[in-house]
């Protein structure tokens, strides 16, 4: 939760305990303690806590934060941007067909990319296994499409997604 969201959450708590008037220091401390939690889990815990307590003057903060932690723990966690990025398929090798012409050889602009199932796989798997799979794919292309196919390993920066061949 952002700092602004945490400040707004303190306002949500104040609405539910109308007689509660925390000083600026307590509000600052609560904002700091609320920031690690997400908005939805925190609001759900605050709403439930309001109906579980008879206290009208102030929320039982220790119990409230315990409930927020429990709600946060039990809530299915969304993937972070990095986790989403790492779970996307990523090219690892390119297959290129060699053409023979009268004046020599050249690479035909016909590329096929060999993808890993995810960027995380590139980090976690043995690169030799991925290379063996790509080599099998190269052989299959030669048998199926004819011609000479070359496997080009792509340098792949998993952190940024930049690919260079």
N, C-alpha and C positions, 0 to 999 in steps of 0.2 A: 504494500500500500504506500502511496506517496505521502509526503508530509501534509499536503493539502487534504487528502482523503482522511488521514489520521485526525487532523483538526476537525473535519466534518463529522467523523465518527464520535469524537468527544461531544460534539453538539447533539448527535443522536442519543447518546447516553444521558446528557443533561435533559433532553425532552422527556425521557422516560422516568426520570427521577426529578420532577419539577422543583422540589425544594432544595436540591443540591446545588451549591455554589462553590465550585473548587477555585482555589487561588491560581495565579498564573504559573507558579512553580509546579503545582500538581498537574495542571493542564499540559505543561511542557514535558513532564515525566511520562504522562499517559501517551502523548503523541509519539515519544521515542519508543515506548514499549509496544505501541500498536503497529508501527511501521512494518515489522516482519510478517504480519498477518495479512491475508487478503480481505477485501471489503465484504464479500458475501458471507464468508464463515463468521466474521466478526459480528456483522449485523444479525445473523441468525442466532448467535450465542447471546447477544444483548437482548434480543426479543424474548428468547426463552428464559433468560435469567430474570427478566422483569416479572414474569408470571410465576416464577419459583420462589420469589422472596416477598416478604411482607414489609420489608424496610421501605419507608417512604422518603426519608430524608437524604439518604445517599446509597449508592450501589455498593454491595460488598465486593470491593475491588479484587481481593485475592481470589475469591470464588469466581468472579467474573472472568479474570484472566485465565484461570484454570479451565473454565468452560470454553473460552475462545481457543485455547490450545487444543482441547479435545475435538472441537468442531473442525479446526484446521487439519488435524491429523487424520480424521475420518473422511474428509472431503477428497474426492478424486482429484489428484493434482494435474494441472494443465502443464503441457510441455513448455519449456522456456524456448525463446527464439533459437538459442544454440542447439537445444535438443531437436527442435523441428528441422533445423538446417542439417544436422548430422544424420537425421533419419531419411533424408531425400536421396534418391538414386544419384550416383555420380559416375561419369565415365572414367575408366581406368586405362584402357588401351583403345587404340584406333586400328582398324584394319584397312589397308589401302591396296588397291589392285594396280599392278605394274603393267603398263602397255608397251608393246614393242611396235616401233614405227620404223620407217625406212631410214631415218636420220639418227636413230639411236633409241634409247629408252627414256621414258618419262613416267612420272606418276600420274595416273588418271585421277581426276578430281572426283573420285568415287570412294567415299569414306563410310565405314560402318564403325560405330562405337560399341565397345564392350563395356557394359555398365556393371558396377557392383550393386548389390541390393541397397546399400546405404553408404553414406560417407563414414559412418561409424565402423562399418565393415572394413574399410580401408585402414583405419587405425588399429583395429583389433585382430584382423586376420593375418595369417602368414602371407607375405607378398608372393612367395613361391607358388602357393596354391592358386592365387589369382592369376599368376603368369601361366601356369599349366592349363587352367581353364581357357584363357585367351588363346593359347597355342592350339588347343583342340578346336576352338572356334575358327582359327585361321585355316587349319587343315580341312575342316568341313566346308569352308567357303571355296577353297581350291577344288574340292571334289564336286561341289554343287554348281558353282558359277564358272569354273575353269580359270585359266590364267594363273599368274603368280601373285599371291597376296602376301603382304608384309605387315607384321605386327609392330606398331609403334607404341611404346610406353609413354603415357602422358604423365608429366610431372603435375601433381595435383596437390595444391595447398588446401588441406582440409579446413583450416581455420577461416580462410577467406573465400574459398570456392574458385580461386583462380586456376585455370588450366593452361598449361603450356606443353606443346609437343616437341 
